[in-house]
Amino acid sequence: MKNRVTGLGGFFFKTEDPDKIKQWYKERLGLDTDRYGCTFWWKDKEGKDCSTQWSPMKNDTTYFEPSKSSFMMNFRVENLVELLKVLKAEGVTIVGEIEEYSYGKFGWILDPEGNKLELWEPIDEAFK
């Protein structure tokens, strides 16, 4: 596969009080926050609209499991199904099953240090 990752889809992190930290980032750095965090819009090489999500989550979230890390990165990919096949053949640990939503497909892997990474085949138009 030529293009495995096409961009950063999101950065998620644990915090004691997500609402308080979102408010701080809104007031101090001007982030346009909502209940999920902040969505950054940009254009890819072909000029298509793309999004990257910044999201604080409660410390007790189980979304990052089995990782013990306090953060998780989301990478944008072009063909999630094919990429997961290739990664599995290369010995990468796949976590769970592919999930599909109106805004894209998601899959998860572990890096060599046990950090959970989210792979996202996005449908950016769903956010507009």
C-alpha positions in Angstrom: 0.0 0.0 0.0 1.4 3.3 -1.1 -0.6 5.8 1.1 -1.1 4.2 4.6 -1.7 7.4 6.6 -3.0 10.6 4.9 -3.1 12.9 7.9 -3.8 13.4 11.5 -7.5 12.7 12.2 -7.5 13.6 15.8 -5.8 13.8 19.2 -7.7 12.6 22.2 -6.5 12.9 25.8 -7.6 12.3 29.3 -8.3 15.1 31.7 -9.9 15.6 35.1 -12.5 18.0 33.8 -13.1 18.1 30.0 -15.5 21.1 30.2 -13.1 23.2 32.2 -10.1 22.4 29.9 -12.2 23.1 26.8 -13.2 26.5 28.3 -9.5 27.3 29.1 -8.4 26.5 25.5 -11.3 28.5 24.1 -10.5 31.6 26.3 -6.7 31.4 26.1 -6.1 30.0 22.6 -9.3 30.8 20.8 -10.3 27.2 20.0 -13.9 27.0 18.7 -14.9 24.3 21.2 -18.1 22.3 21.4 -19.2 19.3 23.4 -16.6 17.1 21.6 -13.7 19.5 21.7 -12.6 21.4 18.6 -12.7 20.5 14.9 -10.0 21.9 12.7 -10.8 22.2 8.9 -8.1 22.0 6.2 -7.7 20.9 2.6 -5.9 17.9 1.3 -3.6 17.8 -1.7 -6.6 17.5 -4.0 -8.3 20.5 -2.4 -10.9 18.4 -0.6 -12.2 19.5 2.8 -10.7 17.5 5.7 -11.1 17.6 9.4 -8.9 16.9 12.5 -10.5 16.6 15.9 -9.0 17.7 19.3 -10.9 16.0 22.1 -10.4 16.0 25.9 -12.0 13.0 27.6 -12.7 12.2 31.2 -9.9 10.4 33.1 -12.1 7.4 33.6 -12.7 6.8 29.9 -12.2 3.2 28.7 -12.0 4.3 25.1 -8.2 4.0 25.1 -8.1 0.4 26.4 -6.2 -1.8 26.3 -3.6 1.0 26.3 -2.7 2.5 29.7 -1.7 5.8 28.0 -3.4 9.1 28.8 -3.8 9.9 25.1 -4.7 8.4 21.8 -3.9 9.5 18.2 -6.3 9.1 15.3 -4.8 8.8 11.8 -6.7 9.4 8.6 -6.3 6.5 6.1 -7.6 5.9 2.6 -8.6 2.2 2.7 -9.0 1.0 6.2 -10.0 -2.6 5.3 -6.9 -3.1 3.1 -4.6 -1.4 5.5 -5.7 -3.6 8.4 -5.0 -6.7 6.3 -1.5 -5.5 5.5 -0.8 -4.5 9.1 -2.0 -7.8 10.4 0.2 -9.7 7.9 3.1 -7.5 9.2 2.4 -8.7 12.8 0.7 -5.6 14.1 -1.8 -6.2 16.9 -5.4 -5.3 15.7 -7.8 -4.3 18.5 -11.5 -5.1 18.1 -13.4 -5.0 14.9 -14.0 -2.3 12.3 -16.9 0.0 13.2 -18.8 2.1 10.6 -20.6 5.3 11.1 -22.0 8.1 8.9 -18.7 9.9 9.3 -16.4 7.0 8.4 -14.9 3.7 9.3 -12.7 3.1 12.3 -10.2 0.4 13.3 -7.6 0.2 16.1 -4.1 -1.1 16.4 -1.4 -1.1 19.1 2.1 0.3 18.5 5.2 -1.5 19.9 4.8 0.4 23.2 1.2 -0.7 23.6 -0.3 2.7 22.7 -3.7 2.3 21.0 -4.0 4.1 17.7 -7.2 4.8 15.9 -7.3 4.5 12.1 -10.1 6.4 10.4 -11.3 6.3 6.8 -13.2 9.6 7.0 -16.4 10.9 5.4 -15.7 14.6 6.1 -18.9 15.8 4.4 -20.9 14.3 7.3 -19.6 17.0 9.6 -21.0 19.9 7.6 
